[in-house]
């Protein structure tokens, strides 16, 4: 991955979170946190 690609993806992710916080109020950080916890619990099952 080139630096330009990384910066583009980073800016897009930041813009999505900013749009969520300012306009949409979807609660993306909470949703992603809950999905991460579920994924960690799923992985701990296979340990």
Backbone bond lengths (Angstrom), bond angles and torsions (degrees), N, CA, C in turn:
res aa  C-N    CA-C-N  psi(-1)  N-CA   C-N-CA  omega(-1)  CA-C   N-CA-C  phi
1 X - - - 1.450 - - 1.519 109.29 -
2 X 1.277 114.88 134.28 1.457 118.50 178.13 1.524 109.87 -84.44
3 X 1.296 115.55 165.06 1.458 121.11 -179.82 1.523 110.90 -62.37
4 X 1.317 116.79 -37.20 1.465 120.15 178.58 1.517 112.32 -62.42
5 X 1.340 116.38 -41.01 1.468 120.02 177.87 1.522 111.40 -64.45
6 X 1.308 116.27 -43.36 1.466 120.67 -179.50 1.521 110.41 -62.80
7 X 1.314 116.75 -45.29 1.462 119.90 179.86 1.523 111.73 -65.01
8 X 1.323 117.51 -38.17 1.465 120.80 178.06 1.522 111.16 -63.12
9 X 1.324 116.96 -46.14 1.465 120.72 179.25 1.527 110.24 -64.13
10 X 1.318 117.35 -41.70 1.463 121.31 178.82 1.522 111.20 -61.16
11 X 1.326 116.62 -45.86 1.470 120.55 -179.96 1.523 110.47 -63.94
12 X 1.324 118.15 -40.16 1.467 120.74 178.27 1.526 111.51 -62.88
13 X 1.319 117.10 -42.65 1.466 120.33 179.22 1.524 110.61 -64.52
14 X 1.321 117.00 -43.77 1.465 120.61 178.44 1.522 110.43 -62.90
15 X 1.328 117.68 -40.75 1.466 120.81 179.00 1.524 111.70 -65.10
16 X 1.324 117.76 -37.49 1.467 120.65 177.82 1.525 110.29 -63.86
17 X 1.341 117.20 -45.00 1.460 119.92 178.89 1.525 111.70 -66.98
18 X 1.320 117.39 -36.93 1.467 120.29 178.16 1.522 110.56 -66.84
19 X 1.330 117.74 -43.11 1.466 120.89 178.22 1.523 110.36 -63.10
20 X 1.328 116.76 -38.05 1.460 120.12 177.65 1.526 110.54 -63.82
21 X 1.308 116.94 -43.64 1.465 120.32 -177.57 1.525 111.92 -70.12
22 X 1.323 117.45 -36.58 1.462 120.33 -173.87 1.527 113.92 -89.08
23 X 1.339 117.62 -37.84 1.464 119.16 -172.11 1.521 114.72 -119.88
24 X 1.315 117.58 -47.84 1.462 119.31 -166.31 1.524 114.22 -85.64
25 X 1.317 118.01 -34.25 1.477 123.39 179.77 1.531 111.61 55.95
26 X 1.331 115.55 44.79 1.459 120.60 177.49 1.521 112.35 -80.43
27 X 1.307 117.81 -18.49 1.462 121.00 -176.50 1.521 112.17 74.10
28 X 1.315 117.65 42.52 1.461 121.20 -177.74 1.528 113.76 -59.59
29 X 1.330 120.47 -42.72 1.472 117.79 179.26 1.528 112.69 -60.68
30 X 1.316 117.00 -38.74 1.470 120.46 178.83 1.522 109.96 -67.66
31 X 1.325 117.38 -44.02 1.462 121.69 179.47 1.526 111.04 -61.27
32 X 1.321 116.53 -45.71 1.464 120.27 -179.37 1.526 110.12 -66.46
33 X 1.326 117.42 -37.88 1.458 120.54 176.94 1.517 112.09 -62.76
34 X 1.322 117.00 -43.48 1.467 120.66 178.57 1.524 111.14 -65.07
35 X 1.322 117.20 -40.09 1.458 120.37 178.34 1.528 110.85 -66.08
36 X 1.322 117.03 -37.28 1.461 120.76 177.94 1.526 110.85 -65.29
37 X 1.329 117.33 -42.29 1.464 120.80 178.41 1.523 110.14 -63.01
38 X 1.327 117.50 -42.77 1.462 120.66 177.86 1.526 110.82 -62.85
39 X 1.323 117.30 -38.92 1.461 121.13 179.11 1.524 111.04 -66.31
40 X 1.333 117.42 -40.86 1.463 120.78 178.55 1.523 109.99 -65.03
41 X 1.320 117.89 -40.40 1.462 120.54 177.13 1.521 110.77 -64.36
42 X 1.325 117.15 -38.47 1.464 121.24 176.96 1.527 110.37 -63.05
43 X 1.329 116.86 -43.28 1.461 119.99 179.23 1.522 111.64 -67.63
44 X 1.328 118.02 -35.52 1.459 120.07 -179.71 1.527 110.91 -68.11
45 X 1.326 117.60 -24.10 1.462 121.03 175.80 1.527 110.47 -63.93
46 X 1.317 117.10 -35.38 1.461 121.44 -176.28 1.529 112.71 -85.71
47 X 1.299 118.03 -0.56 1.464 120.23 -178.20 1.492 111.30 -72.68
